[in-house]
Each structure stands twice: as C-alpha cells, then as structure tokens.
Amino acid sequence: TGDTKIPWHVLEERRLFYVGMTRAKQFLHLTASFDHGGKRLKKPSRFITEVTGETYLPKQSHKSLPLDTLATFASLPSVKQDPLANYLSSDGWLHLTTNQIADYLRSPKEFWYFDVLSLPKGPFHTLVYGSAIHAALEVYYKSKVSKRPVSIQELVKAFENSWNSEGFVSLQHEKERFTKGKQVLKEFFAREEQKNDLPVYIEKPFTISIDNLKLRISGRYDAVFERSGRVEVRDFKTGSIDTQKAADVRLKDSLQMKIYALAWEKTHQSPVDSMSLYFVENDILAISSVSDNTKTLQLLTKMSEGIRNQQFSDLGASQVRFEGLL
C-alpha cells in the first residue's frame, strides 16, 4: 500500500496471507471466527476486507455463555480410535515409511507427537528448499533417461513451481535461498552435461515385507545406477556439507541408506554393490560398499517392538499409552 506507518509484522502477515491465497486452484474460501473464547468478540482479519472490499461485523452483539458453547457439541458422536490404527492393521502388520522409522529411532517421543498424533510441526525452510531442488533434479534425470532434450530453464522452472514461501526467517532469507537454489541448479546442470552417467531408475518407489517382524516398509529411491551389472543406490542431499570427511560420516550414519540396501536385496534377490549420498550444493559424493543387513534388521526389530508396545521414551508409560491420552 505504500503506507510507511503500517508495522513491519503486519506487512509480513499480509504477504503470507496473499501467498496463501495464490495457492488456490479452483476455489478460495475465507473464514473467520468472531468468538475466540475471550471476553470480547473478535473482528475478522483486515486482509479479508482488503480482498473483498467489505467490512464484516459480528452477527451477534453478545458472547455466548460457556453452557451455550458446550451445547453446540452435545450432538457430536463420541469417537474413540487408537491413533496407532493408522500404522497397525487388523491383521497385526505394522506399516511404516523409511522416514517414520528414522523418526522413531531418532526420538520416540517426537514420533508419538508428530507422526502418530499428527501435531503440526510447522513449515521448515530446509524442507521447502530441498523439495524444490529434488523436483528439478527429477525433471533433469527423467528427461535424460527418456532421451528428451532438457534445458536449464526447465530445471529452474521446476524449482520455482515447487517453491513455497513459508518457514523462512524473513523475506531476505527467502530471497537468498531462492537465488542460491537457482545458482546450484545451473552449476549442477553444467557438471552433468559433461558426463555420460545416467541412472536406470529415478524416484523409484518400493515396498518390502519382513515376515518375521510383520513389518511392511515403503520408501523411494532417489536414483539407482547400474554400471556393468553393479548397482549403486544414491540419495540426493541439500545439506550444508563442505568436506569429504563430513559427507562420509553422514553416509556411515544413515539408517535410510541401510534400509534402502536391505530393500533392494529383498526385492531383487541380490545385494547392492554400493550406496551413496550426493551433496548437490558442494558437488561432494560419499560412496560406500559396506552394508550390514544383520544390524539393520536388529534396529528394525527394536523399532517395531517399541511401537507395538507403545514404548515412547522420555514419557511415562501412563502418559504414553493410548488410554491415558483420552
């Protein structure tokens, strides 16, 4: 609006409001609540008035009494469902993704809160950035594998279309990451165009079953390379790794890659020859031929037993069990 008297935080809220509106595909519904449970009725957001040109006032002149509010819920059915039902099927099988397994082994408490109870985590700028880079890499490799010409403009377009203006510290922070991402893609494109090393699979989904654990795992390989019959499973990373040693440590500690190696062996009846992490920003490749599926299965056994027994560390048993949360 050009009004310098508007506080900066209001300007930032307005920006996020309009960013949210631009995500609408066919319809845009704007809602507001007059009664927030306080002593006074609330007015709808000023941004709604800016968009519609109309001022909305409360339909009632007084607040509802507490008993009136409770009465509105009197007819709602009482539903009691175990949150773990989304993971444990009626036949006793446990269904998890590779990310959920990593969540549990990293922090059972966070797994309970964010995966099982689905408490909102909020948007993270690292995920926005990483997802946008991955979308561009997918366009590049799928085009090359299908022998279709691809340009840097297509990669940048895929990056821009996957971008989400949420979770950044400030407008300047978002601008810096947005600019950085496009530069990273230009450098990646220039490097890859000089090579003749393409994956046989890109973004390939998989599902495996471990019968003795009654555990079903689903995931997705970023890329799979096959050279003279030797298989390499690769994952693309956008983290700030700037040394080969740090990259090697990340690969060694990656449970995700260990699960990928196990999944490939179970679905193809042969082990992978190597696993790798490619850090796109710094052009660093960590690669290893070591994969101990016995230790991976031990971790999966520990994880599946912990979830089935509702063992979520850092919480007392009475707090964690489903019955104690209702």
C-alpha positions in Angstrom: 0.0 0.0 0.0 3.0 2.3 0.4 1.9 3.3 3.9 5.1 3.5 6.0 3.0 3.7 9.2 2.0 0.1 9.0 4.1 -2.1 11.4 6.5 -4.4 9.6 5.0 -7.5 11.2 1.6 -6.6 9.7 3.2 -6.2 6.3 4.8 -9.7 6.7 1.4 -11.2 7.8 -0.2 -9.6 4.8 2.4 -11.1 2.5 1.9 -14.6 3.9 -1.9 -14.1 3.6 -1.6 -13.3 -0.1 0.9 -16.1 -0.7 -1.6 -18.5 0.8 -4.4 -17.2 -1.5 -2.2 -17.8 -4.6 -2.1 -21.5 -3.8 -5.8 -21.8 -4.5 -6.5 -23.9 -7.6 -10.3 -23.6 -8.2 -11.9 -22.1 -5.2 -10.8 -19.8 -2.3 -12.7 -19.9 1.0 -12.0 -17.2 3.6 -13.3 -18.0 7.0 -13.3 -16.1 10.3 -14.4 -16.7 13.9 -15.9 -13.9 16.0 -15.8 -15.8 19.3 -12.3 -16.9 20.3 -13.3 -17.8 23.9 -12.2 -14.5 25.4 -14.2 -11.7 26.9 -14.8 -9.8 23.7 -15.9 -10.7 20.2 -13.2 -10.5 17.5 -13.2 -8.8 14.2 -12.2 -10.7 11.0 -8.7 -10.1 9.6 -8.2 -6.7 8.0 -6.8 -8.6 5.0 -10.2 -10.1 4.2 -11.6 -6.6 4.0 -8.7 -5.6 1.7 -9.5 -8.5 -0.6 -13.3 -8.3 -0.7 -13.7 -4.6 -0.1 -16.3 -5.3 2.5 -16.3 -4.9 6.3 -17.6 -7.9 8.3 -19.1 -7.3 11.7 -20.1 -9.9 14.3 -23.6 -11.3 13.7 -24.3 -11.3 17.4 -23.9 -8.4 19.9 -23.0 -10.6 22.9 -20.7 -13.5 23.6 -22.0 -17.0 24.0 -22.2 -18.3 27.6 -20.0 -21.3 28.4 -23.0 -23.5 28.6 -24.2 -22.4 25.2 -20.8 -23.3 23.7 -20.9 -26.7 25.3 -24.4 -27.3 24.0 -23.2 -26.9 20.4 -21.1 -30.1 20.9 -23.8 -32.1 22.6 -24.9 -33.9 19.5 -21.4 -34.9 18.2 -20.7 -38.6 18.3 -18.1 -39.9 20.7 -15.3 -41.4 18.8 -12.5 -43.4 20.4 -10.0 -44.6 18.0 -6.4 -45.8 18.7 -4.1 -43.4 16.9 -1.8 -46.4 16.2 -4.6 -47.8 14.0 -3.1 -45.9 11.1 0.1 -47.9 11.4 -1.1 -51.3 12.8 -3.6 -53.1 10.6 -6.2 -55.5 12.0 -4.0 -58.5 10.9 -1.2 -57.3 13.1 1.1 -55.9 10.4 3.0 -52.7 11.1 3.1 -50.3 8.1 5.8 -47.5 8.1 7.8 -45.4 5.7 11.5 -45.1 5.9 11.1 -41.5 7.3 8.8 -42.7 10.1 11.3 -45.4 11.1 14.1 -42.8 11.2 11.8 -40.5 13.3 11.2 -43.2 15.9 14.8 -44.3 16.2 15.9 -40.7 16.5 13.3 -39.7 19.0 10.4 -42.0 20.0 8.7 -39.0 21.8 8.7 -36.9 18.6 7.4 -39.9 16.6 4.5 -40.1 19.0 3.7 -36.5 18.9 4.3 -35.7 15.2 3.7 -39.0 13.3 1.1 -40.7 15.4 -0.8 -37.8 16.9 -0.1 -35.6 13.8 0.6 -32.5 15.8 1.6 -29.7 13.4 5.4 -29.2 13.0 5.1 -26.0 11.0 6.8 -25.4 7.7 10.6 -25.6 7.6 12.6 -23.7 5.1 15.1 -26.5 4.7 12.3 -28.8 3.5 11.0 -26.2 1.1 14.4 -25.7 -0.4 15.3 -29.4 -0.5 11.9 -30.4 -2.1 12.3 -27.7 -4.8 15.9 -28.9 -5.6 14.7 -32.5 -5.8 11.9 -31.6 -8.1 14.3 -30.0 -10.5 16.7 -33.0 -10.4 13.8 -35.3 -11.1 13.0 -33.3 -14.2 16.6 -33.4 -15.4 17.2 -37.1 -14.9 13.8 -38.3 -16.2 14.3 -36.2 -19.3 17.8 -37.6 -19.9 16.7 -41.2 -19.3 13.9 -40.8 -21.8 16.3 -39.2 -24.3 14.4 -36.0 -24.3 16.4 -32.7 -24.5 16.3 -30.7 -21.3 17.4 -27.2 -20.7 18.5 -25.3 -17.5 15.3 -23.2 -18.0 13.2 -26.3 -17.4 15.1 -27.1 -14.2 14.7 -23.6 -12.9 11.0 -23.6 -13.8 10.5 -26.9 -11.9 12.4 -25.4 -8.9 10.2 -22.3 -9.0 6.9 -24.3 -9.3 7.8 -26.4 -6.3 8.8 -23.3 -4.1 6.7 -22.5 -1.1 7.1 -19.1 0.7 6.7 -20.5 4.2 9.0 -21.2 7.0 11.7 -18.7 6.2 13.1 -16.3 8.8 12.5 -13.2 6.7 11.8 -12.0 3.2 15.6 -11.5 2.7 16.3 -15.1 3.9 13.8 -16.5 1.4 15.3 -14.4 -1.4 18.8 -15.6 -0.6 17.8 -19.3 -0.6 15.7 -18.9 -3.7 18.6 -17.2 -5.5 21.1 -19.8 -4.1 18.9 -22.7 -5.3 18.8 -21.5 -8.9 22.6 -21.0 -8.9 23.1 -24.5 -7.5 21.0 -25.9 -10.4 22.9 -24.0 -13.0 26.2 -25.4 -11.6 24.7 -28.9 -11.4 23.4 -28.7 -15.0 26.8 -27.6 -16.3 28.6 -30.5 -14.5 26.1 -33.2 -15.5 26.1 -32.2 -19.2 29.8 -33.1 -19.3 29.1 -36.6 -18.0 27.6 -39.7 -19.5 26.4 -41.4 -16.3 22.6 -41.7 -16.0 20.5 -43.7 -13.5 18.4 -46.6 -14.6 15.7 -45.5 -12.1 14.8 -42.1 -10.7 12.4 -41.6 -7.8 11.5 -45.3 -7.8 9.1 -46.4 -5.1 9.4 -49.7 -3.3 7.6 -51.7 -0.6 9.1 -54.6 1.3 7.7 -57.0 3.8 9.7 -58.6 6.7 7.5 -61.5 7.6 9.0 -62.5 10.9 8.5 -58.9 12.2 5.1 -58.5 10.4 6.6 -55.2 9.2 5.9 -53.5 5.9 8.2 -50.7 4.8 7.6 -48.3 1.9 10.0 -45.7 0.5 11.5 -44.3 -2.6 15.0 -44.4 -4.1 16.2 -41.0 -5.4 18.3 -42.7 -8.0 19.6 -46.1 -8.9 22.7 -46.5 -11.2 23.8 -49.7 -12.8 27.2 -50.0 -14.4 28.4 -53.3 -15.8 25.9 -55.2 -13.6 27.0 -53.3 -10.5 24.2 -51.5 -8.6 24.6 -48.2 -6.8 21.7 -46.7 -4.8 22.0 -42.9 -4.4 20.3 -40.2 -2.4 20.5 -36.5 -3.1 21.1 -34.1 -0.3 21.0 -30.4 0.0 22.5 -30.0 3.5 25.5 -27.8 4.1 28.3 -30.4 3.9 31.6 -28.9 2.7 34.1 -31.7 3.3 34.5 -35.2 2.1 35.0 -36.5 5.7 31.7 -35.0 6.9 29.9 -36.5 3.9 31.4 -39.9 4.6 30.2 -39.7 8.2 26.7 -38.8 7.1 26.6 -41.8 4.8 28.0 -44.1 7.5 25.3 -43.0 10.0 22.4 -43.0 7.5 19.8 -45.5 8.6 17.8 -44.5 5.5 20.5 -45.8 3.2 20.8 -49.0 5.2 17.1 -49.6 4.7 17.5 -48.9 1.0 20.2 -51.5 0.8 18.0 -54.1 2.6 15.0 -53.2 0.4 17.0 -53.7 -2.8 18.3 -57.1 -1.7 14.9 -58.3 -0.7 13.2 -57.2 -3.9 16.0 -58.1 -6.3 17.4 -61.2 -4.5 20.9 -59.6 -4.8 22.7 -57.1 -2.7 23.6 -53.6 -3.8 27.2 -53.0 -4.6 27.4 -49.5 -3.2 25.4 -46.8 -1.5 26.0 -43.1 -2.0 25.0 -39.6 -0.8 25.4 -36.8 -3.3 25.5 -33.3 -1.8 24.4 -31.2 -4.7 25.4 -27.8 -3.4 29.1 -28.7 -2.9 29.4 -31.4 -5.5 30.6 -34.0 -2.9 29.9 -37.7 -3.3 30.1 -40.1 -0.4 30.1 -43.7 -1.5 30.4 -46.9 0.4 30.2 -50.6 -0.4 29.7 -51.7 3.2 26.1 -52.8 4.1 25.4 -55.0 7.1 21.8 -56.0 6.8 22.0 -58.0 10.1 22.5 -54.8 12.1 19.7 -53.1 10.1 17.3 -55.9 10.9 18.3 -55.6 14.6 17.4 -51.9 14.5 14.1 -52.7 12.8 13.3 -55.3 15.4 13.9 -52.9 18.2 11.8 -50.2 16.5 8.8 -52.5 15.7 8.8 -53.9 19.2 8.9 -50.4 20.7 6.0 -49.2 18.6 3.9 -52.3 19.2 4.5 -52.0 23.0 3.8 -48.2 22.8 7.3 -47.5 24.2 7.9 -43.8 23.6 10.9 -42.8 25.7 11.0 -39.6 27.7 7.4 -40.1 28.6 6.0 -42.2 31.5 4.0 -45.2 30.5 0.8 -43.8 31.8 1.2 -40.7 29.6 2.1 -42.6 26.5 -0.4 -45.3 26.3 -3.5 -44.6 24.2 -5.9 -45.0 27.1 -4.1 -42.3 29.2 -4.3 -39.7 26.4 -8.1 -39.6 26.1 
